[in-house]
C-alpha cells in the first residue's frame, strides 16, 4: 500500500527549501524516534531511498526506558 504525499516548497528571499512529510503510520511501523537522523539516496529520477543508520535500527529495537 502506498501513501501519496505532496511536495511542499517554501521560498524565501535568498533560498528555497523543499519538504516531504512522512505519514504517521509509516513512521510508527518503522519505529522512528524524534530527532533521528536519516539520509536520502537517489537511485534514478523516479526513485529516492530514505536510509537510517544501523545504530538507529538497533536503538529502535530496544525497549523504551521507563521511569522508576
N, C-alpha and C positions, 0 to 999 in steps of 0.2 A: 504494500500500500504506500502510495506517495503522499507527500504533504506539499501542495503548491504554496509558494511563498513569493511575495513581491519584493523586488529590489527597491531600496529606498536611497535617495540621493539628497544630501544636504550640501548646498552650495554656499560658500562664504566668499568674502571679498577676494581673498588670496588663495583659497583652496577649495577642494570639494572632497567629500567623504561618502563612500558607499556603504550601505548596511544591508544585512540579511538577518532576519530573526530566526532562531531555532525554535520550532514548536515545542511546547512543554512536554508533550507525550514522548517525543524523541529524546529530549534531554533527560527525562526521568528513566526511560528504558535503557539509556546508555550509562546512567549513574553519574552524570556530570555534577561537579561541585562548583559553587560560586567562586569566581576568580580563577578558574582553571585555565591554563594556557594551552591553546591548540594551534595547529599550523595548517594552512591551506597549501595544497599542491595542485598544479594544473596539469591534467593529463592531455587534454585537447580542448578545442573551442566549445565542446558540449559537456565536458566533464571536469569538475573540480572535486578534490578529495579533501575532507577535513580529517586531520590526524591528531591524535593525542599521544603524548609520550608514554613509554612503557611504565614509567613511575606513576603517572596519573591513573593508568588502568589498575595497577596494583593497589593504589590508595583507595580506589572506588570499591574494591573487593573487601576492604576491611570493614568491620562492624563500626557503626558510629559510636563515638565516645559518649558515655553517659555521665552526668553529674553525680557525685556521691551524695 
